[in-house]
Amino acid sequence: MEDEPMSAEESLNLIARQNRRTRRELGGGPARMLAAWALAWLLGWGFTYLTTRFWVAVPGWVAGGIVVPLLFLGAMAYTTYTSIRSGRGIRGPSRTIGAMYGYGWALSSIGLMVVDLRITQFQALSNDEVSLLWSGTWLLLTGVMYLAGGMVWQDKLMYGLGAWIIVSAALSVLVGYPDNFLVLTVCGGGGFLLGSIVYFVREKTGR
């Protein structure tokens, strides 16, 4: 008797399990990528908050214009390297889904940058409001993309992290400047760090 074809749900579950197993074997699991982003958010936004709130001698643009971009570029470079390395062992639909998700990040980031830059050029917003605009919208985009990733790979932790980041985006705008940087540090960076720890435990236990 021939085996019955798998349902769509069973196929997605199989792809997710194979994807996680391959990434564990290649050392490219999400724990390390989230740890890199946690470091960037904790150090970058933490330094920005301290300079804007307490360290008057340090110009705010040093943190927001130099430190944060450098840390984020480093995290992006590490994420790209890890994704490419782990993707070498993945074939078929799982590889296609991963590529489409990566392109989604790139396209949405470029689109949001154009929108924020254009709004900033109107000069209708104060510097404090511009800070809220950029930090809030980028945090919101990050949360939505994590929600999408959680749905695609049926990863409840990734989905939950996305939901938490969206809540953090709303909170960062509500608290105002410069406390929005504290929200980015504690809620954003802390969320990434907690996610990294949970994924690390998963990898070690093989779940």
N, C-alpha and C positions, 0 to 999 in steps of 0.2 A: 504494500500500500504506500502510495507516494505521500510525502509529507505535505501537509496543508500549508499554503502560503501564509506568511506572517501578516498580521494586521498592521495598520499604519502606526498605532501606538507601540506595538512590539518592535517594529523596525526602528523607531526613534529611540526606544530604550536600549536596543542593541548598539546603535550608533553611539549613544552617549557613553555606554560602558566601555566600548572599544576605544573611544576617544580618550577617556580618563585613564585607561590602562596604558595606552601608548604614551601619553604624556608623562605618566609616572615613570615608565621605563626609560624615557629619554631625559628625565630630569627637568622637564619644562612645565610642570604643573602650575596652576594658578596661584599657589601659595607664594611663590617667589615673585611673581609679577605684582601681586597685591602688596607684598612687603616693600617692593621698590616704590610703589605709589604712596604707600603709607609714610615712608621716609620722606618723600618729596613734599607731601602735604603737611606733615608734622613740622618739619624744619622750615619749609618755605613760608607757609602761612603763619606759623608760630613766630618766626622772625619778623614778618610783616606786622603782626599785631603788636609785638613788643616795641618796634620802632615807631609805629603810629601812636601808641598809647603812652609809652614811657620814655623811649630814647630819643629825645628831641635833637640831640647832636647828630643823629644818623638820618639823612634825608629819606623820606618815604619811598622815593623812586629807586633807591638802591635796592630795597627789598622787593618791591613790586616789579621793577624794570630789569633787574639783573639776577638777584638770587633766585626768585621763583621761576623765571624762564629757564635758567640753567638747570635747576633741579628737575623741572618738568621735562626738559629735553633729554636729560639723562635717563629718566624713567621711561620716556617714550622709546629711546634707543634700546634700552634693555628689554622692554616689552616686545619690540619688533624683532630683535635678535632671538628671543626665547620662542616667539610664535613661529618664526621661520624654522628654527631648529626642531621644534616639536612637530611641526606640520610635515616634516620629511617622512615620517612613518605613518602618515594618515592618507588613505586613498578613498576614492568614491564620493558618495554624497556628503560624508562628514567633512572632507577637505573643501568641497564646494561651499558648504554652509559657512565654514570658517572664513573662507576668502570673501564671501559676500558680506559677512559681519564686519570684517576688517575694512572693506570698502565703505560700508555704511558709516563707520566711525570717521573715516577720512572726509567723505562728502558732507556729512552733517557738521563736522568741525569747520570746514571751509565755509559752508553756508552761514553758520552762526557768526563766524568772525566777520564776514562781510556785513551782516545785519548790525552787529554791535558797533563796528567801525562807522557805518553810515549814520546810525543814531547819535553816536558821539560827535560826529562832525556838525550836527545841527546846533551845537553849543547851547542847547536849551536846558541842559542838565548841569548841575554843579559837580565839582570833583568828587564829592561824597556820593552823589547819586550815580555817577559813572562807575564808581567802585562797586556799588550795589548791583548795577546792571550787569557788569562783566562777571563778577563772582557768582551772582545768582543764576544767570542764564547758563553759564558753563557747568555749574553744579547740577542744574536741572537736566541738561543734555546728558551728562554722565549717568545720572540716575535712570533716565529713559533707556539709554543704551544697555545698561545692566539689566533692566527689566526685560528688554528684548532678548538679550542673551540667555537669561534665565528661562524664558518661554521656549526658545529654540532648542536648548539643550536639556530642558526639563530639570533645571538645577534650582532647587528651592532656596539654597543659600545665596546664589547669585541674584535671584529675583528679590529676596529679602533685602540684600545689600542695596539693590537699585531703589527699592521703596524707601529705605532709610536715607539714602542720599537725596531723594526728592524732598522728603520732609526737611532735611537739613538745608536744602536750597531755599525753601519757603521761610524757614526760621532765620537764615542769614539775612534775608531782606527785611524781615520784621524787626530784628534787633537794631538794625541801622549801622552806620559807620561810626567807629572802627570795630565795633564788636562783631561785625560779620566775619572778620578775619579769625576771631576766636572760635566762632562756630565752625568755620572751615577747618581749623586746626583740630579741635576736640571731636566734633561730630564726623567731619569728612575723613580726616586722617585716622581718627580712632576707629571709624567704621572699616576702613581698609585694613587696619592692623588686626582687628578682631576677625575679619574675614580671612586674612592670611593665616592666622593661628588655627582657625577651624579647618581650613583646607589642608594645612600641614598635618593636622591630626588625622584627617581622612586619608591622606596619602600614606601615612605610616601604618594605619590600620587596614589599608586596602579597601576602604568603603567607597 
